[in-house]
Amino acid sequence: MSAHPNQLDCKRIERALAQRERYRYVTPQVIPDEDDHGYRIESPCCSRNVEPAGGTIDIALLKYLKPHWLLYRKDHEYSTWVLHSVEDTLNAALEILLPDEERVFWP
């Protein structure tokens, strides 16, 4: 039985998302992903770049693959997850996701 997803890390991610730099006026959701042993983040699309009607889109997928955290971004054109980075800790992955300097997670 996998230790992920779990409520503790889900809450840690939710709290961290409140500190993000992009689209702070929307409320993202953290969804436990049993199949991927991780956490999928989705949010309303405010920029309308991906979803013209402003619907909900996938932002990121965080997977724990012992001993690393895999951070994925969504390729909305092909509707696939693309590995962005491999980090040693959840905090390190969140430090990439939250500022999103390359604007690959929050389009």
N, C-alpha and C positions, 0 to 999 in steps of 0.2 A: 504494500500500500504506500502510495506516494505521500510525502509531507506537503506537497503543493498541488493545488492551491489550498491556502488556509486563511482563516479570518484575520489573523494578526498581520500578515503581509498585505492582505487586501486593504486593511485600514491604514497601514503605513503608506501605501501607494496613494490612497485617497487623500490623506493629509498632505503628502508631498505635492500632489496635483494642484492644491490650493496655492502653491508658491510658483506655479509656472509663469512664463512670461508672455506666451501667446494666448489670445482669445480668453482672457480672464473673465469675460462676461457670460460665458456659457458654463454649464455644469457637466463635466465629463462623468462617465460611469465606469467603474472597475468591475469587470465581470469575471468571476472565477472560471477558468477553462480547464475542466477535468481532463479532456483529451490531450491537451498539450502540457499539462502539469504547470500551468502558469496563469497569467492574468491578461485579459484583453481589455484595452481601454477604447471606449467609443465616446463620441461627442457630437452635438449638433454642428453642422458645417456652416459657420457664419460667413466665411469668405465667399461662399457659393461657387468656389473654384471646382469642387468635386461634385457636389450635390446642389444643382441650381435651385431646387426648391427649399434648401436649407435643412434637409433631413439629416438623420444620424449617420455618421461614417466611422469606420475603424481608424484609430489613431496609432496605436502601438500594441505590440504583444510582448510581454515579458515572460520568459520561460526559464525555469530552473532546471539545469542539466548538470547534476553534481560534477564538479564543485563550482560551476559557473552560472552566471545569468546571461541569457541570450536576449538581446533587444532587437526586435523586428519593427520595421516600418511597413506600411501598407502601400503597395503599388496599385493605386486605384484604377489605372488604365487597364491593367490585366487582372485585377481582383485577386492578387496573390500577396503573401507575406514575403518580405525580403530581409534577410539578416543584415542588420546594421552594424552591430558590434557584440563582442563577447566580453563580459566584465566579471570581476572577481566577487563583487558584492551587489546587492540590490541598490544600495545608495549610489554606487558608481554608475549603474545604469540610469538611475533617476537623474543624476547630475548631467547626463547627456540629453535625456528626454525633456526635462523641464525648460531649459533655455531654448532648445531647438534652433540653434544658431544657423543651421543649414536649411531650416524650414522644410524638413522632410517628413516630420510627424504631423505637424499642424499646418496643412496646406492652405 
